[in-house]
Amino acid sequence: MPTQINQIESDGRVYFRVEGDMYLEDANLLEKLVRETRSSGESEVTIDLADLSFLDSESAAVLRRMESEGMVDIQGIEFFLQSAIDIAERAA
């Protein structure tokens, strides 16, 4: 399933809702969008992964790095996705 990234602004916060399968090139695009949003003055950015159906380990590492650098909050992570991010974090 192709990845779809939607940007939504609500309550002074920017949300990126991700749907479908996420691979490294998708995660890199998402990181670019987040950086552009942050550089334009938006300080509160959330990535919503509730509708994500697949996340590879390389993408998990990108998400984890963005979260650990304080660039984003991540919401909507189902159990198996949290496990993938935890594995990527231990491998980094």
PyMOL Python script that loads the backbone (N, CA, C, O; Angstrom):
from pymol import cmd

cmd.read_pdbstr("""\
ATOM      1  N   MET A   1       0.849  -1.180   0.000  1.00  0.00           N
ATOM      2  CA  MET A   1       0.000   0.000   0.000  1.00  0.00           C
ATOM      3  C   MET A   1       0.891   1.239   0.000  1.00  0.00           C
ATOM      4  O   MET A   1       1.796   1.339   0.829  1.00  0.00           O
ATOM      5  N   PRO A   2       0.659   2.177  -0.902  1.00  0.00           N
ATOM      6  CA  PRO A   2       1.477   3.381  -0.960  1.00  0.00           C
ATOM      7  C   PRO A   2       1.322   4.225   0.305  1.00  0.00           C
ATOM      8  O   PRO A   2       0.295   4.188   0.984  1.00  0.00           O
ATOM      9  N   THR A   3       2.354   4.970   0.589  1.00  0.00           N
ATOM     10  CA  THR A   3       2.340   5.848   1.756  1.00  0.00           C
ATOM     11  C   THR A   3       1.662   7.159   1.400  1.00  0.00           C
ATOM     12  O   THR A   3       1.909   7.739   0.343  1.00  0.00           O
ATOM     13  N   GLN A   4       0.810   7.610   2.297  1.00  0.00           N
ATOM     14  CA  GLN A   4       0.166   8.908   2.140  1.00  0.00           C
ATOM     15  C   GLN A   4       0.464   9.722   3.388  1.00  0.00           C
ATOM     16  O   GLN A   4       0.256   9.254   4.507  1.00  0.00           O
ATOM     17  N   ILE A   5       0.955  10.951   3.193  1.00  0.00           N
ATOM     18  CA  ILE A   5       1.262  11.846   4.304  1.00  0.00           C
ATOM     19  C   ILE A   5       0.386  13.081   4.158  1.00  0.00           C
ATOM     20  O   ILE A   5       0.474  13.801   3.164  1.00  0.00           O
ATOM     21  N   ASN A   6      -0.456  13.321   5.151  1.00  0.00           N
ATOM     22  CA  ASN A   6      -1.337  14.493   5.150  1.00  0.00           C
ATOM     23  C   ASN A   6      -0.910  15.439   6.254  1.00  0.00           C
ATOM     24  O   ASN A   6      -0.654  15.017   7.381  1.00  0.00           O
ATOM     25  N   GLN A   7      -0.834  16.724   5.923  1.00  0.00           N
ATOM     26  CA  GLN A   7      -0.501  17.746   6.910  1.00  0.00           C
ATOM     27  C   GLN A   7      -1.780  18.429   7.355  1.00  0.00           C
ATOM     28  O   GLN A   7      -2.564  18.908   6.536  1.00  0.00           O
ATOM     29  N   ILE A   8      -1.980  18.467   8.668  1.00  0.00           N
ATOM     30  CA  ILE A   8      -3.176  19.067   9.254  1.00  0.00           C
ATOM     31  C   ILE A   8      -2.726  20.051  10.331  1.00  0.00           C
ATOM     32  O   ILE A   8      -1.865  19.729  11.150  1.00  0.00           O
ATOM     33  N   GLU A   9      -3.308  21.249  10.328  1.00  0.00           N
ATOM     34  CA  GLU A   9      -3.004  22.228  11.366  1.00  0.00           C
ATOM     35  C   GLU A   9      -4.220  22.370  12.265  1.00  0.00           C
ATOM     36  O   GLU A   9      -5.338  22.586  11.796  1.00  0.00           O
ATOM     37  N   SER A  10      -3.981  22.243  13.574  1.00  0.00           N
ATOM     38  CA  SER A  10      -5.075  22.323  14.536  1.00  0.00           C
ATOM     39  C   SER A  10      -4.534  22.751  15.890  1.00  0.00           C
ATOM     40  O   SER A  10      -3.523  22.224  16.354  1.00  0.00           O
ATOM     41  N   ASP A  11      -5.204  23.703  16.524  1.00  0.00           N
ATOM     42  CA  ASP A  11      -4.843  24.157  17.873  1.00  0.00           C
ATOM     43  C   ASP A  11      -3.387  24.592  17.977  1.00  0.00           C
ATOM     44  O   ASP A  11      -2.730  24.300  18.976  1.00  0.00           O
ATOM     45  N   GLY A  12      -2.874  25.283  16.967  1.00  0.00           N
ATOM     46  CA  GLY A  12      -1.503  25.771  17.007  1.00  0.00           C
ATOM     47  C   GLY A  12      -0.458  24.682  16.846  1.00  0.00           C
ATOM     48  O   GLY A  12       0.716  24.895  17.149  1.00  0.00           O
ATOM     49  N   ARG A  13      -0.864  23.553  16.387  1.00  0.00           N
ATOM     50  CA  ARG A  13       0.036  22.409  16.233  1.00  0.00           C
ATOM     51  C   ARG A  13      -0.095  21.892  14.805  1.00  0.00           C
ATOM     52  O   ARG A  13      -1.173  21.957  14.213  1.00  0.00           O
ATOM     53  N   VAL A  14       1.000  21.381  14.255  1.00  0.00           N
ATOM     54  CA  VAL A  14       0.978  20.762  12.929  1.00  0.00           C
ATOM     55  C   VAL A  14       1.048  19.254  13.118  1.00  0.00           C
ATOM     56  O   VAL A  14       1.921  18.737  13.814  1.00  0.00           O
ATOM     57  N   TYR A  15       0.114  18.564  12.485  1.00  0.00           N
ATOM     58  CA  TYR A  15       0.070  17.101  12.528  1.00  0.00           C
ATOM     59  C   TYR A  15       0.402  16.557  11.147  1.00  0.00           C
ATOM     60  O   TYR A  15      -0.094  17.055  10.137  1.00  0.00           O
ATOM     61  N   PHE A  16       1.238  15.538  11.113  1.00  0.00           N
ATOM     62  CA  PHE A  16       1.461  14.781   9.893  1.00  0.00           C
ATOM     63  C   PHE A  16       0.846  13.410  10.123  1.00  0.00           C
ATOM     64  O   PHE A  16       1.352  12.621  10.920  1.00  0.00           O
ATOM     65  N   ARG A  17      -0.246  13.129   9.424  1.00  0.00           N
ATOM     66  CA  ARG A  17      -0.908  11.827   9.532  1.00  0.00           C
ATOM     67  C   ARG A  17      -0.373  10.942   8.412  1.00  0.00           C
ATOM     68  O   ARG A  17      -0.456  11.285   7.232  1.00  0.00           O
ATOM     69  N   VAL A  18       0.177   9.800   8.807  1.00  0.00           N
ATOM     70  CA  VAL A  18       0.796   8.882   7.854  1.00  0.00           C
ATOM     71  C   VAL A  18      -0.090   7.648   7.719  1.00  0.00           C
ATOM     72  O   VAL A  18      -0.499   7.053   8.715  1.00  0.00           O
ATOM     73  N   GLU A  19      -0.381   7.270   6.470  1.00  0.00           N
ATOM     74  CA  GLU A  19      -1.203   6.093   6.191  1.00  0.00           C
ATOM     75  C   GLU A  19      -0.462   5.175   5.228  1.00  0.00           C
ATOM     76  O   GLU A  19       0.295   5.639   4.375  1.00  0.00           O
ATOM     77  N   GLY A  20      -0.682   3.872   5.370  1.00  0.00           N
ATOM     78  CA  GLY A  20      -0.090   2.907   4.441  1.00  0.00           C
ATOM     79  C   GLY A  20       1.178   2.285   4.990  1.00  0.00           C
ATOM     80  O   GLY A  20       1.311   2.075   6.196  1.00  0.00           O
ATOM     81  N   ASP A  21       2.108   1.993   4.092  1.00  0.00           N
ATOM     82  CA  ASP A  21       3.384   1.370   4.441  1.00  0.00           C
ATOM     83  C   ASP A  21       4.482   2.422   4.423  1.00  0.00           C
ATOM     84  O   ASP A  21       4.534   3.252   3.515  1.00  0.00           O
ATOM     85  N   MET A  22       5.363   2.393   5.424  1.00  0.00           N
ATOM     86  CA  MET A  22       6.453   3.363   5.464  1.00  0.00           C
ATOM     87  C   MET A  22       7.794   2.661   5.308  1.00  0.00           C
ATOM     88  O   MET A  22       8.166   1.781   6.084  1.00  0.00           O
ATOM     89  N   TYR A  23       8.502   3.093   4.268  1.00  0.00           N
ATOM     90  CA  TYR A  23       9.863   2.627   4.012  1.00  0.00           C
ATOM     91  C   TYR A  23      10.805   3.811   4.179  1.00  0.00           C
ATOM     92  O   TYR A  23      10.359   4.934   4.414  1.00  0.00           O
ATOM     93  N   LEU A  24      12.099   3.565   4.057  1.00  0.00           N
ATOM     94  CA  LEU A  24      13.102   4.589   4.332  1.00  0.00           C
ATOM     95  C   LEU A  24      12.871   5.859   3.522  1.00  0.00           C
ATOM     96  O   LEU A  24      12.945   6.955   4.078  1.00  0.00           O
ATOM     97  N   GLU A  25      12.594   5.744   2.231  1.00  0.00           N
ATOM     98  CA  GLU A  25      12.405   6.960   1.427  1.00  0.00           C
ATOM     99  C   GLU A  25      11.200   7.762   1.918  1.00  0.00           C
ATOM    100  O   GLU A  25      11.205   8.991   1.844  1.00  0.00           O
ATOM    101  N   ASP A  26      10.177   7.086   2.413  1.00  0.00           N
ATOM    102  CA  ASP A  26       9.015   7.788   2.975  1.00  0.00           C
ATOM    103  C   ASP A  26       9.386   8.495   4.272  1.00  0.00           C
ATOM    104  O   ASP A  26       8.975   9.632   4.505  1.00  0.00           O
ATOM    105  N   ALA A  27      10.159   7.822   5.112  1.00  0.00           N
ATOM    106  CA  ALA A  27      10.589   8.416   6.381  1.00  0.00           C
ATOM    107  C   ALA A  27      11.487   9.622   6.127  1.00  0.00           C
ATOM    108  O   ALA A  27      11.391  10.628   6.830  1.00  0.00           O
ATOM    109  N   ASN A  28      12.360   9.524   5.123  1.00  0.00           N
ATOM    110  CA  ASN A  28      13.224  10.659   4.790  1.00  0.00           C
ATOM    111  C   ASN A  28      12.402  11.843   4.293  1.00  0.00           C
ATOM    112  O   ASN A  28      12.695  12.989   4.633  1.00  0.00           O
ATOM    113  N   LEU A  29      11.376  11.571   3.492  1.00  0.00           N
ATOM    114  CA  LEU A  29      10.482  12.639   3.035  1.00  0.00           C
ATOM    115  C   LEU A  29       9.755  13.265   4.221  1.00  0.00           C
ATOM    116  O   LEU A  29       9.651  14.488   4.311  1.00  0.00           O
ATOM    117  N   LEU A  30       9.257  12.443   5.119  1.00  0.00           N
ATOM    118  CA  LEU A  30       8.571  12.947   6.307  1.00  0.00           C
ATOM    119  C   LEU A  30       9.509  13.815   7.139  1.00  0.00           C
ATOM    120  O   LEU A  30       9.108  14.875   7.620  1.00  0.00           O
ATOM    121  N   GLU A  31      10.747  13.377   7.310  1.00  0.00           N
ATOM    122  CA  GLU A  31      11.715  14.176   8.061  1.00  0.00           C
ATOM    123  C   GLU A  31      11.949  15.519   7.381  1.00  0.00           C
ATOM    124  O   GLU A  31      12.043  16.545   8.054  1.00  0.00           O
ATOM    125  N   LYS A  32      12.045  15.524   6.058  1.00  0.00           N
ATOM    126  CA  LYS A  32      12.222  16.780   5.320  1.00  0.00           C
ATOM    127  C   LYS A  32      11.030  17.706   5.551  1.00  0.00           C
ATOM    128  O   LYS A  32      11.207  18.902   5.783  1.00  0.00           O
ATOM    129  N   LEU A  33       9.824  17.160   5.490  1.00  0.00           N
ATOM    130  CA  LEU A  33       8.623  17.968   5.726  1.00  0.00           C
ATOM    131  C   LEU A  33       8.602  18.533   7.143  1.00  0.00           C
ATOM    132  O   LEU A  33       8.238  19.691   7.348  1.00  0.00           O
ATOM    133  N   VAL A  34       8.989  17.724   8.108  1.00  0.00           N
ATOM    134  CA  VAL A  34       9.031  18.178   9.501  1.00  0.00           C
ATOM    135  C   VAL A  34      10.055  19.292   9.660  1.00  0.00           C
ATOM    136  O   VAL A  34       9.772  20.307  10.297  1.00  0.00           O
ATOM    137  N   ARG A  35      11.240  19.115   9.089  1.00  0.00           N
ATOM    138  CA  ARG A  35      12.278  20.151   9.197  1.00  0.00           C
ATOM    139  C   ARG A  35      11.826  21.457   8.546  1.00  0.00           C
ATOM    140  O   ARG A  35      12.053  22.533   9.098  1.00  0.00           O
ATOM    141  N   GLU A  36      11.188  21.371   7.374  1.00  0.00           N
ATOM    142  CA  GLU A  36      10.681  22.577   6.711  1.00  0.00           C
ATOM    143  C   GLU A  36       9.615  23.263   7.561  1.00  0.00           C
ATOM    144  O   GLU A  36       9.587  24.489   7.667  1.00  0.00           O
ATOM    145  N   THR A  37       8.752  22.474   8.154  1.00  0.00           N
ATOM    146  CA  THR A  37       7.702  23.025   9.017  1.00  0.00           C
ATOM    147  C   THR A  37       8.306  23.705  10.228  1.00  0.00           C
ATOM    148  O   THR A  37       7.901  24.809  10.593  1.00  0.00           O
ATOM    149  N   ARG A  38       9.272  23.054  10.849  1.00  0.00           N
ATOM    150  CA  ARG A  38       9.927  23.636  12.030  1.00  0.00           C
ATOM    151  C   ARG A  38      10.686  24.909  11.660  1.00  0.00           C
ATOM    152  O   ARG A  38      10.669  25.876  12.421  1.00  0.00           O
ATOM    153  N   SER A  39      11.352  24.923  10.504  1.00  0.00           N
ATOM    154  CA  SER A  39      12.133  26.104  10.119  1.00  0.00           C
ATOM    155  C   SER A  39      11.240  27.284   9.746  1.00  0.00           C
ATOM    156  O   SER A  39      11.696  28.428   9.740  1.00  0.00           O
ATOM    157  N   SER A  40       9.975  27.016   9.436  1.00  0.00           N
ATOM    158  CA  SER A  40       9.050  28.103   9.107  1.00  0.00           C
ATOM    159  C   SER A  40       8.422  28.716  10.353  1.00  0.00           C
ATOM    160  O   SER A  40       7.557  29.586  10.254  1.00  0.00           O
ATOM    161  N   GLY A  41       8.861  28.260  11.532  1.00  0.00           N
ATOM    162  CA  GLY A  41       8.394  28.866  12.767  1.00  0.00           C
ATOM    163  C   GLY A  41       7.430  28.027  13.582  1.00  0.00           C
ATOM    164  O   GLY A  41       7.104  28.390  14.712  1.00  0.00           O
ATOM    165  N   GLU A  42       6.971  26.923  13.040  1.00  0.00           N
ATOM    166  CA  GLU A  42       6.080  26.040  13.798  1.00  0.00           C
ATOM    167  C   GLU A  42       6.914  25.231  14.781  1.00  0.00           C
ATOM    168  O   GLU A  42       7.863  24.556  14.383  1.00  0.00           O
ATOM    169  N   SER A  43       6.567  25.297  16.058  1.00  0.00           N
ATOM    170  CA  SER A  43       7.378  24.593  17.051  1.00  0.00           C
ATOM    171  C   SER A  43       6.754  23.289  17.515  1.00  0.00           C
ATOM    172  O   SER A  43       7.461  22.415  18.017  1.00  0.00           O
ATOM    173  N   GLU A  44       5.455  23.141  17.360  1.00  0.00           N
ATOM    174  CA  GLU A  44       4.765  21.944  17.832  1.00  0.00           C
ATOM    175  C   GLU A  44       4.383  21.075  16.640  1.00  0.00           C
ATOM    176  O   GLU A  44       3.492  21.426  15.866  1.00  0.00           O
ATOM    177  N   VAL A  45       5.059  19.946  16.498  1.00  0.00           N
ATOM    178  CA  VAL A  45       4.796  19.033  15.385  1.00  0.00           C
ATOM    179  C   VAL A  45       4.540  17.640  15.947  1.00  0.00           C
ATOM    180  O   VAL A  45       5.296  17.141  16.781  1.00  0.00           O
ATOM    181  N   THR A  46       3.461  17.024  15.476  1.00  0.00           N
ATOM    182  CA  THR A  46       3.111  15.669  15.886  1.00  0.00           C
ATOM    183  C   THR A  46       2.999  14.788  14.649  1.00  0.00           C
ATOM    184  O   THR A  46       2.420  15.188  13.638  1.00  0.00           O
ATOM    185  N   ILE A  47       3.554  13.596  14.738  1.00  0.00           N
ATOM    186  CA  ILE A  47       3.381  12.592  13.694  1.00  0.00           C
ATOM    187  C   ILE A  47       2.375  11.575  14.212  1.00  0.00           C
ATOM    188  O   ILE A  47       2.569  10.976  15.270  1.00  0.00           O
ATOM    189  N   ASP A  48       1.304  11.389  13.460  1.00  0.00           N
ATOM    190  CA  ASP A  48       0.239  10.459  13.832  1.00  0.00           C
ATOM    191  C   ASP A  48       0.360   9.206  12.964  1.00  0.00           C
ATOM    192  O   ASP A  48       0.169   9.258  11.749  1.00  0.00           O
ATOM    193  N   LEU A  49       0.677   8.091  13.601  1.00  0.00           N
ATOM    194  CA  LEU A  49       0.893   6.832  12.890  1.00  0.00           C
ATOM    195  C   LEU A  49      -0.262   5.846  13.071  1.00  0.00           C
ATOM    196  O   LEU A  49      -0.104   4.659  12.785  1.00  0.00           O
ATOM    197  N   ALA A  50      -1.407   6.313  13.537  1.00  0.00           N
ATOM    198  CA  ALA A  50      -2.525   5.408  13.834  1.00  0.00           C
ATOM    199  C   ALA A  50      -2.983   4.613  12.616  1.00  0.00           C
ATOM    200  O   ALA A  50      -3.473   3.494  12.762  1.00  0.00           O
ATOM    201  N   ASP A  51      -2.831   5.171  11.422  1.00  0.00           N
ATOM    202  CA  ASP A  51      -3.289   4.492  10.211  1.00  0.00           C
ATOM    203  C   ASP A  51      -2.154   3.842   9.431  1.00  0.00           C
ATOM    204  O   ASP A  51      -2.332   3.457   8.275  1.00  0.00           O
ATOM    205  N   LEU A  52      -0.995   3.721  10.056  1.00  0.00           N
ATOM    206  CA  LEU A  52       0.144   3.075   9.404  1.00  0.00           C
ATOM    207  C   LEU A  52      -0.026   1.565   9.491  1.00  0.00           C
ATOM    208  O   LEU A  52      -0.356   1.037  10.553  1.00  0.00           O
ATOM    209  N   SER A  53       0.196   0.870   8.384  1.00  0.00           N
ATOM    210  CA  SER A  53       0.030  -0.586   8.386  1.00  0.00           C
ATOM    211  C   SER A  53       1.355  -1.330   8.386  1.00  0.00           C
ATOM    212  O   SER A  53       1.391  -2.510   8.737  1.00  0.00           O
ATOM    213  N   PHE A  54       2.459  -0.665   7.998  1.00  0.00           N
ATOM    214  CA  PHE A  54       3.769  -1.311   7.999  1.00  0.00           C
ATOM    215  C   PHE A  54       4.835  -0.252   8.204  1.00  0.00           C
ATOM    216  O   PHE A  54       4.733   0.858   7.682  1.00  0.00           O
ATOM    217  N   LEU A  55       5.856  -0.604   8.967  1.00  0.00           N
ATOM    218  CA  LEU A  55       6.991   0.281   9.229  1.00  0.00           C
ATOM    219  C   LEU A  55       8.243  -0.574   9.228  1.00  0.00           C
ATOM    220  O   LEU A  55       8.363  -1.494  10.036  1.00  0.00           O
ATOM    221  N   ASP A  56       9.197  -0.279   8.315  1.00  0.00           N
ATOM    222  CA  ASP A  56      10.426  -1.070   8.331  1.00  0.00           C
ATOM    223  C   ASP A  56      11.392  -0.504   9.368  1.00  0.00           C
ATOM    224  O   ASP A  56      11.194   0.600   9.875  1.00  0.00           O
ATOM    225  N   SER A  57      12.431  -1.263   9.676  1.00  0.00           N
ATOM    226  CA  SER A  57      13.343  -0.878  10.759  1.00  0.00           C
ATOM    227  C   SER A  57      14.121   0.393  10.441  1.00  0.00           C
ATOM    228  O   SER A  57      14.424   1.165  11.351  1.00  0.00           O
ATOM    229  N   GLU A  58      14.451   0.630   9.175  1.00  0.00           N
ATOM    230  CA  GLU A  58      15.167   1.857   8.812  1.00  0.00           C
ATOM    231  C   GLU A  58      14.286   3.083   9.039  1.00  0.00           C
ATOM    232  O   GLU A  58      14.762   4.116   9.509  1.00  0.00           O
ATOM    233  N   SER A  59      13.017   2.967   8.709  1.00  0.00           N
ATOM    234  CA  SER A  59      12.079   4.065   8.946  1.00  0.00           C
ATOM    235  C   SER A  59      11.887   4.306  10.435  1.00  0.00           C
ATOM    236  O   SER A  59      11.797   5.448  10.886  1.00  0.00           O
ATOM    237  N   ALA A  60      11.826   3.222  11.189  1.00  0.00           N
ATOM    238  CA  ALA A  60      11.688   3.341  12.641  1.00  0.00           C
ATOM    239  C   ALA A  60      12.858   4.112  13.226  1.00  0.00           C
ATOM    240  O   ALA A  60      12.680   4.911  14.144  1.00  0.00           O
ATOM    241  N   ALA A  61      14.051   3.877  12.701  1.00  0.00           N
ATOM    242  CA  ALA A  61      15.235   4.592  13.189  1.00  0.00           C
ATOM    243  C   ALA A  61      15.129   6.087  12.901  1.00  0.00           C
ATOM    244  O   ALA A  61      15.515   6.905  13.737  1.00  0.00           O
ATOM    245  N   VAL A  62      14.614   6.452  11.734  1.00  0.00           N
ATOM    246  CA  VAL A  62      14.431   7.869  11.396  1.00  0.00           C
ATOM    247  C   VAL A  62      13.419   8.507  12.341  1.00  0.00           C
ATOM    248  O   VAL A  62      13.654   9.600  12.858  1.00  0.00           O
ATOM    249  N   LEU A  63      12.302   7.836  12.568  1.00  0.00           N
ATOM    250  CA  LEU A  63      11.284   8.359  13.486  1.00  0.00           C
ATOM    251  C   LEU A  63      11.838   8.512  14.893  1.00  0.00           C
ATOM    252  O   LEU A  63      11.599   9.520  15.558  1.00  0.00           O
ATOM    253  N   ARG A  64      12.566   7.525  15.333  1.00  0.00           N
ATOM    254  CA  ARG A  64      13.146   7.553  16.684  1.00  0.00           C
ATOM    255  C   ARG A  64      14.120   8.713  16.824  1.00  0.00           C
ATOM    256  O   ARG A  64      14.127   9.398  17.847  1.00  0.00           O
ATOM    257  N   ARG A  65      14.944   8.937  15.802  1.00  0.00           N
ATOM    258  CA  ARG A  65      15.900  10.045  15.845  1.00  0.00           C
ATOM    259  C   ARG A  65      15.170  11.383  15.935  1.00  0.00           C
ATOM    260  O   ARG A  65      15.543  12.243  16.733  1.00  0.00           O
ATOM    261  N   MET A  66      14.127  11.560  15.114  1.00  0.00           N
ATOM    262  CA  MET A  66      13.376  12.818  15.161  1.00  0.00           C
ATOM    263  C   MET A  66      12.759  13.033  16.537  1.00  0.00           C
ATOM    264  O   MET A  66      12.762  14.147  17.061  1.00  0.00           O
ATOM    265  N   GLU A  67      12.228  11.958  17.117  1.00  0.00           N
ATOM    266  CA  GLU A  67      11.617  12.069  18.443  1.00  0.00           C
ATOM    267  C   GLU A  67      12.671  12.365  19.505  1.00  0.00           C
ATOM    268  O   GLU A  67      12.452  13.211  20.372  1.00  0.00           O
ATOM    269  N   SER A  68      13.801  11.684  19.449  1.00  0.00           N
ATOM    270  CA  SER A  68      14.834  11.879  20.475  1.00  0.00           C
ATOM    271  C   SER A  68      15.490  13.251  20.372  1.00  0.00           C
ATOM    272  O   SER A  68      15.985  13.773  21.371  1.00  0.00           O
ATOM    273  N   GLU A  69      15.500  13.842  19.173  1.00  0.00           N
ATOM    274  CA  GLU A  69      16.038  15.192  19.000  1.00  0.00           C
ATOM    275  C   GLU A  69      15.022  16.261  19.387  1.00  0.00           C
ATOM    276  O   GLU A  69      15.322  17.453  19.315  1.00  0.00           O
ATOM    277  N   GLY A  70      13.828  15.848  19.794  1.00  0.00           N
ATOM    278  CA  GLY A  70      12.807  16.800  20.213  1.00  0.00           C
ATOM    279  C   GLY A  70      12.116  17.505  19.065  1.00  0.00           C
ATOM    280  O   GLY A  70      11.465  18.530  19.268  1.00  0.00           O
ATOM    281  N   MET A  71      12.249  16.967  17.852  1.00  0.00           N
ATOM    282  CA  MET A  71      11.627  17.592  16.685  1.00  0.00           C
ATOM    283  C   MET A  71      10.128  17.336  16.629  1.00  0.00           C
ATOM    284  O   MET A  71       9.369  18.174  16.140  1.00  0.00           O
ATOM    285  N   VAL A  72       9.696  16.171  17.132  1.00  0.00           N
ATOM    286  CA  VAL A  72       8.297  15.763  16.994  1.00  0.00           C
ATOM    287  C   VAL A  72       7.834  14.998  18.222  1.00  0.00           C
ATOM    288  O   VAL A  72       8.632  14.486  19.008  1.00  0.00           O
ATOM    289  N   ASP A  73       6.523  14.940  18.356  1.00  0.00           N
ATOM    290  CA  ASP A  73       5.870  13.970  19.231  1.00  0.00           C
ATOM    291  C   ASP A  73       5.284  12.925  18.296  1.00  0.00           C
ATOM    292  O   ASP A  73       4.815  13.258  17.208  1.00  0.00           O
ATOM    293  N   ILE A  74       5.307  11.678  18.707  1.00  0.00           N
ATOM    294  CA  ILE A  74       4.745  10.614  17.887  1.00  0.00           C
ATOM    295  C   ILE A  74       3.538  10.038  18.607  1.00  0.00           C
ATOM    296  O   ILE A  74       3.609   9.687  19.785  1.00  0.00           O
ATOM    297  N   GLN A  75       2.422   9.944  17.879  1.00  0.00           N
ATOM    298  CA  GLN A  75       1.180   9.403  18.433  1.00  0.00           C
ATOM    299  C   GLN A  75       0.683   8.259  17.560  1.00  0.00           C
ATOM    300  O   GLN A  75       1.086   8.116  16.405  1.00  0.00           O
ATOM    301  N   GLY A  76      -0.200   7.449  18.137  1.00  0.00           N
ATOM    302  CA  GLY A  76      -0.895   6.432  17.373  1.00  0.00           C
ATOM    303  C   GLY A  76      -0.074   5.206  17.060  1.00  0.00           C
ATOM    304  O   GLY A  76      -0.351   4.500  16.090  1.00  0.00           O
ATOM    305  N   ILE A  77       0.924   4.947  17.862  1.00  0.00           N
ATOM    306  CA  ILE A  77       1.771   3.789  17.595  1.00  0.00           C
ATOM    307  C   ILE A  77       1.127   2.551  18.209  1.00  0.00           C
ATOM    308  O   ILE A  77       0.934   2.480  19.423  1.00  0.00           O
ATOM    309  N   GLU A  78       0.804   1.602  17.385  1.00  0.00           N
ATOM    310  CA  GLU A  78       0.293   0.331  17.870  1.00  0.00           C
ATOM    311  C   GLU A  78       1.452  -0.471  18.444  1.00  0.00           C
ATOM    312  O   GLU A  78       2.615  -0.121  18.242  1.00  0.00           O
ATOM    313  N   PHE A  79       1.149  -1.508  19.135  1.00  0.00           N
ATOM    314  CA  PHE A  79       2.156  -2.300  19.836  1.00  0.00           C
ATOM    315  C   PHE A  79       3.284  -2.762  18.920  1.00  0.00           C
ATOM    316  O   PHE A  79       4.455  -2.629  19.276  1.00  0.00           O
ATOM    317  N   PHE A  80       2.954  -3.303  17.745  1.00  0.00           N
ATOM    318  CA  PHE A  80       4.016  -3.824  16.882  1.00  0.00           C
ATOM    319  C   PHE A  80       4.898  -2.722  16.331  1.00  0.00           C
ATOM    320  O   PHE A  80       6.080  -2.951  16.077  1.00  0.00           O
ATOM    321  N   LEU A  81       4.349  -1.529  16.142  1.00  0.00           N
ATOM    322  CA  LEU A  81       5.162  -0.413  15.670  1.00  0.00           C
ATOM    323  C   LEU A  81       6.101   0.073  16.766  1.00  0.00           C
ATOM    324  O   LEU A  81       7.259   0.396  16.498  1.00  0.00           O
ATOM    325  N   GLN A  82       5.608   0.126  17.994  1.00  0.00           N
ATOM    326  CA  GLN A  82       6.469   0.521  19.103  1.00  0.00           C
ATOM    327  C   GLN A  82       7.619  -0.460  19.240  1.00  0.00           C
ATOM    328  O   GLN A  82       8.746  -0.056  19.528  1.00  0.00           O
ATOM    329  N   SER A  83       7.356  -1.728  19.040  1.00  0.00           N
ATOM    330  CA  SER A  83       8.408  -2.742  19.103  1.00  0.00           C
ATOM    331  C   SER A  83       9.467  -2.494  18.041  1.00  0.00           C
ATOM    332  O   SER A  83      10.660  -2.610  18.321  1.00  0.00           O
ATOM    333  N   ALA A  84       9.051  -2.153  16.826  1.00  0.00           N
ATOM    334  CA  ALA A  84      10.009  -1.881  15.748  1.00  0.00           C
ATOM    335  C   ALA A  84      10.883  -0.680  16.078  1.00  0.00           C
ATOM    336  O   ALA A  84      12.086  -0.697  15.815  1.00  0.00           O
ATOM    337  N   ILE A  85      10.291   0.359  16.650  1.00  0.00           N
ATOM    338  CA  ILE A  85      11.066   1.542  17.025  1.00  0.00           C
ATOM    339  C   ILE A  85      12.041   1.202  18.145  1.00  0.00           C
ATOM    340  O   ILE A  85      13.190   1.644  18.119  1.00  0.00           O
ATOM    341  N   ASP A  86      11.599   0.427  19.124  1.00  0.00           N
ATOM    342  CA  ASP A  86      12.483   0.021  20.218  1.00  0.00           C
ATOM    343  C   ASP A  86      13.667  -0.785  19.703  1.00  0.00           C
ATOM    344  O   ASP A  86      14.791  -0.596  20.168  1.00  0.00           O
ATOM    345  N   ILE A  87      13.432  -1.678  18.754  1.00  0.00           N
ATOM    346  CA  ILE A  87      14.518  -2.477  18.172  1.00  0.00           C
ATOM    347  C   ILE A  87      15.505  -1.575  17.445  1.00  0.00           C
ATOM    348  O   ILE A  87      16.716  -1.748  17.578  1.00  0.00           O
ATOM    349  N   ALA A  88      15.000  -0.618  16.680  1.00  0.00           N
ATOM    350  CA  ALA A  88      15.874   0.311  15.964  1.00  0.00           C
ATOM    351  C   ALA A  88      16.688   1.151  16.934  1.00  0.00           C
ATOM    352  O   ALA A  88      17.861   1.429  16.684  1.00  0.00           O
ATOM    353  N   GLU A  89      16.077   1.557  18.038  1.00  0.00           N
ATOM    354  CA  GLU A  89      16.776   2.360  19.040  1.00  0.00           C
ATOM    355  C   GLU A  89      17.925   1.570  19.664  1.00  0.00           C
ATOM    356  O   GLU A  89      19.014   2.109  19.862  1.00  0.00           O
ATOM    357  N   ARG A  90      17.691   0.316  19.970  1.00  0.00           N
ATOM    358  CA  ARG A  90      18.751  -0.513  20.555  1.00  0.00           C
ATOM    359  C   ARG A  90      19.885  -0.747  19.565  1.00  0.00           C
ATOM    360  O   ARG A  90      21.044  -0.863  19.963  1.00  0.00           O
ATOM    361  N   ALA A  91      19.556  -0.819  18.276  1.00  0.00           N
ATOM    362  CA  ALA A  91      20.568  -1.081  17.248  1.00  0.00           C
ATOM    363  C   ALA A  91      21.397   0.161  16.936  1.00  0.00           C
ATOM    364  O   ALA A  91      22.507   0.051  16.415  1.00  0.00           O
ATOM    365  N   ALA A  92      20.865   1.344  17.249  1.00  0.00           N
ATOM    366  CA  ALA A  92      21.561   2.602  16.907  1.00  0.00           C
ATOM    367  C   ALA A  92      22.728   2.877  17.820  1.00  0.00           C
ATOM    368  O   ALA A  92      23.410   3.890  17.663  1.00  0.00           O
TER     369      ALA A  92
END
""", "prot")
cmd.dss("prot")
cmd.show_as("cartoon", "prot")
cmd.util.cbc("prot")
cmd.orient("prot")
